[in-house]
Amino acid sequence: MIKKPIIISLIILLTISAGVVLVAYRANNELQQTVTEQFNSQQLTLSRKIAQDIRTHFEFLETALSTYAGHGFADSPERASQYYYRILRDWQV
């Protein structure tokens, strides 16, 4: 007679334990999915920002080279080179 309540108690305990494990497993999967999505979103944002910075930098270089080519230093290319070298160095290009 005493064994029957112990068996019922064990079954209830195992059922509750299985439920807790299942809920924890689902929560872990949902958390992992959320973190992965956030990470991917941040990486995409960072990649887009870097791509824009690269585009902007090349546009600047194109403008600088066009300006350099059109400036009137034909009589002294060495002076022009030094002048533009200082500008580009100050701009950390």
N, C-alpha and C positions, 0 to 999 in steps of 0.2 A: 503493500500500500504506500509506503514512503517513496518508493522508486517512481511512481507515476507523477507526483508533483515535481520531482527533480527533473524528469525527462521533459515535462511541459515547460518548466523554467528554462532548461537548456535550449529548447526549440525557440522559445520567445527571445532569449538572449542572442542566439545565432541569427534570427530574423532581423532583430534590431541592428546587430553588428553589420550584417550584409547591407541593410538600408543605409547605414552611416557610411560605409565604404563606397557604395554606389554614388551617394550624394557628393562625397569628397572627390571621387574620380571625375564626375561631371564638372564640378567646380574647377578642378585643376585643368581640365581640357579647355573650358571656357576662358579661364585666365590666360592660359598659354596662347590661345587664339587671339585674344585681345592684345596681349603684349606684342605678338608677331605683327599684327596689323598696324599697331602704333609705330613699331620699329620700321616697318616697310614705308609707312607714310613719311616718317622723319627722313629716311634715306632718300626718298623721292624728292622731298622738298630741298634737301641739301644738294642733291645732284642738279636740280634745276637752277639753284642759286649759283653753283659753281659754273654751270654752262653759261649762265647770263654774265657772270664775271669774266669768263674767257672771251665771250663775244664782245663785251665792252672794251676789254683790253686790246683785242685785235682792231676794233674800230678806232681806238685811240692811236695805235701804232700806224694804221693806214693814214689817219689824218696827219700825224706827225711826219710821216714820210712824204706825203703830198706837199705839206708846208715846206719841208726841207728841200724838196726838189724845185719848188717854185720861188724860193727866196733868192735874192740878188747877191749871192756870194760867189759869182762866177769868176771874179778876179782873184779870189783867194779861197780856194776850197779847203785849205788847212784851217783857216780862221773859222769857216762855217762848221767844219767838223768839230772843232773845239767848242764852239758856241752850242751846238746841238748836243754834243756829248755831255756838257754841264747840265743842260735842261733835262735830258733823259736820266742822268744820274740823280739829279734832285728829285725827280718823279719816281725813282727807284724802278726804272724799266730795265 
